[in-house]
Amino acid sequence: MKDISRLAGSIGLRPAQIFREIIRAGSTRRAARALDVTQSAVSQHLKQFEDAVGEKLFVRDGRGLIPTTNAIEIYNRIDRYFETLQHIENEILDSFSATRNTLTISAPHITCLSFIPKLALELDRADRTLELHVKAQRYDQIAHSLLTGEADLGISRLPLDERFFHWLVIAEIKSVCIMSAGHPLSRKDFITEEDLVCQKLLSIEREYAANPLGSSVSNRRRNASSANIYVDSVGLGAMYIANGLCVSVDNEFTAKQYATLGLDLAFVPFRPGAAYRYVVFSRHGNEKALKYLNIVRDSFRREYF
């Protein structure tokens, strides 16, 4: 199969767009309806795309077109490209349209279940005309969203690049071990690495990890008899922990978000721990976002500290 990133110059965007819509719609007929073109045009573009890729990308059965494994992989990459193009188009259109009073916040997934809804109430009280947009993202995506203009404010942790961002510290916090309330370790005054040798440990997938302490503990336990459980975003492991499947080495920020979910969890200091500085930040030059930095910081401190 050819490198899909090199296909754009030879086939253009339209066949790729139609291939993407066939995946989303499940048939050439529904894709044609969604794109407002004829079904024959969709079929023609699909053939062109498959010829460029060098293989058939769908199997036909009674339910319609079933994408192959390679088709799904290609779709995942193409979908990201078109999402980016859509953001660019929206930015261009918005720049020529009437000014809208909008604010987009990018934050870890868990905060979007707990803290951000409460923040939304405060922002609404401060400005009833504000149109709030929320992006639940991984740490590795948050700074990128601000750099590209897809978000105005981000909630993350240091380090950040001061050449691009301005921030206010919202909390300075330490490491904790999170477990189900009935877990034997919950009775300890503090947890060490030795306590976790035989425990199943929840970790962020390594390519998405922003928790060097948790990753370090996990790496040293690779030969332990208990397997680790991996998730790809902060906050997705609360139910695994609450059901006693694993424990997590994280920090007070995550723990305080978990605590608002009403789950039966325990939080015990982890030693030797690490110190974290969580911030609300904006991109340099985004004057619109500056007036909201203090609101976010003060709201967070009132809620959790």
Disulfide bonds with the S-S distance in Angstrom:
none
